[in-house]
Amino acid sequence: MKKKIKYTDEVLHIGERIKDTLPPPSQLIKRESNIKITLEVTRESLEFFKKQAKRAHIPYQRMMRALIDTYAKQHETRT
């Protein structure tokens, strides 16, 4: 036979409340202005990005944009 659980009306002290230090959701993602362009790439490159983006569960355009941004930032400091 199982033991009966005895419940009491005691105050539970789980922990102390701390101040919320996270920014609001609207400030979590940095907004940048984008410019639409037309870019021709090889079929192999496009398939590569689509496959990798599918694995990462993100749009392939975002992955390509991140690659271009990283490249530009890396070489911007060298000149």
Sine and cosine of phi, psi and omega as CSV:
sin_phi,cos_phi,sin_psi,cos_psi,sin_omega,cos_omega
0.00,0.00,0.64,-0.77,-0.02,-1.00
-0.98,0.19,0.51,-0.86,0.08,-1.00
-0.96,0.27,0.58,-0.81,0.06,-1.00
-0.99,0.16,0.62,-0.78,0.05,-1.00
-1.00,0.03,0.76,-0.65,0.02,-1.00
-0.98,-0.19,0.87,-0.49,0.02,-1.00
-1.00,-0.08,0.61,-0.80,0.05,-1.00
-0.83,-0.56,0.20,-0.98,0.02,-1.00
-0.98,-0.18,0.57,0.82,-0.01,-1.00
-0.96,0.29,0.46,-0.89,0.08,-1.00
-0.98,0.21,0.77,-0.63,0.02,-1.00
-1.00,0.01,0.75,-0.67,0.05,-1.00
-0.95,-0.32,1.00,0.00,-0.08,-1.00
-0.98,0.18,-0.63,0.78,-0.03,-1.00
0.15,-0.99,-0.07,-1.00,0.01,-1.00
-0.98,-0.21,0.52,-0.85,-0.02,-1.00
-0.99,0.14,0.72,-0.69,0.04,-1.00
-0.91,-0.42,0.36,-0.93,-0.01,-1.00
-0.93,0.36,0.64,-0.77,0.04,-1.00
-0.95,0.31,0.88,-0.47,-0.04,-1.00
-0.96,-0.27,-0.03,1.00,-0.01,-1.00
-0.99,0.17,0.59,-0.81,0.07,-1.00
-0.96,0.29,0.30,-0.95,0.04,-1.00
-0.91,0.42,0.39,-0.92,-0.04,-1.00
-0.81,0.59,-0.53,0.85,-0.02,-1.00
-0.91,0.40,-0.33,0.95,-0.01,-1.00
-0.98,-0.21,-0.01,1.00,-0.02,-1.00
-0.96,0.28,-0.57,0.82,-0.04,-1.00
-0.96,-0.26,0.83,-0.56,0.00,-1.00
-0.97,0.24,0.84,-0.54,0.01,-1.00
-1.00,0.00,0.75,-0.66,0.07,-1.00
-0.79,-0.61,0.53,-0.85,0.04,-1.00
-0.98,0.21,0.72,-0.69,0.00,-1.00
-0.93,-0.37,0.48,-0.88,0.05,-1.00
-0.87,-0.50,0.78,-0.63,0.02,-1.00
-0.98,0.19,0.70,-0.71,0.07,-1.00
-0.72,-0.69,0.25,-0.97,0.12,-0.99
-0.96,-0.29,0.79,-0.62,-0.07,-1.00
-0.72,-0.70,0.79,-0.62,0.07,-1.00
-0.99,-0.11,0.79,-0.62,0.05,-1.00
-0.79,-0.61,0.29,-0.96,0.04,-1.00
-0.96,0.29,0.42,-0.91,0.01,-1.00
-0.87,0.50,-0.63,0.78,-0.01,-1.00
-0.89,0.45,-0.66,0.75,0.02,-1.00
-0.90,0.43,-0.70,0.71,-0.01,-1.00
-0.89,0.45,-0.70,0.72,0.02,-1.00
-0.89,0.45,-0.62,0.79,0.05,-1.00
-0.86,0.51,-0.77,0.64,-0.03,-1.00
-0.91,0.42,-0.62,0.78,0.03,-1.00
-0.90,0.44,-0.67,0.74,0.00,-1.00
-0.91,0.41,-0.72,0.69,-0.01,-1.00
-0.91,0.40,-0.63,0.78,0.00,-1.00
-0.92,0.39,-0.59,0.80,0.03,-1.00
-0.90,0.43,-0.65,0.76,0.04,-1.00
-0.89,0.45,-0.61,0.79,-0.04,-1.00
-1.00,0.04,-0.07,1.00,-0.01,-1.00
0.85,0.52,0.70,0.71,0.08,-1.00
-0.71,-0.70,0.35,-0.94,0.05,-1.00
-0.92,0.39,0.62,-0.78,-0.04,-1.00
-0.91,0.41,-0.49,0.87,0.03,-1.00
-0.90,0.43,-0.62,0.78,0.02,-1.00
-0.90,0.43,-0.64,0.77,0.02,-1.00
-0.91,0.42,-0.68,0.73,0.01,-1.00
-0.91,0.42,-0.66,0.75,0.01,-1.00
-0.89,0.45,-0.66,0.75,0.02,-1.00
-0.90,0.44,-0.62,0.78,0.04,-1.00
-0.89,0.45,-0.72,0.69,0.00,-1.00
-0.91,0.42,-0.67,0.74,0.02,-1.00
-0.89,0.46,-0.69,0.72,0.01,-1.00
-0.89,0.45,-0.69,0.72,0.02,-1.00
-0.88,0.48,-0.71,0.70,-0.03,-1.00
-0.90,0.44,-0.69,0.72,0.00,-1.00
-0.91,0.42,-0.62,0.78,-0.01,-1.00
-0.91,0.42,-0.64,0.77,-0.05,-1.00
-1.00,0.00,-0.25,0.97,0.03,-1.00
-0.92,0.39,-0.60,0.80,-0.03,-1.00
-0.98,0.22,-0.33,0.95,-0.03,-1.00
-0.99,0.17,-0.37,0.93,-0.07,-1.00
-1.00,-0.03,0.00,0.00,0.00,0.00
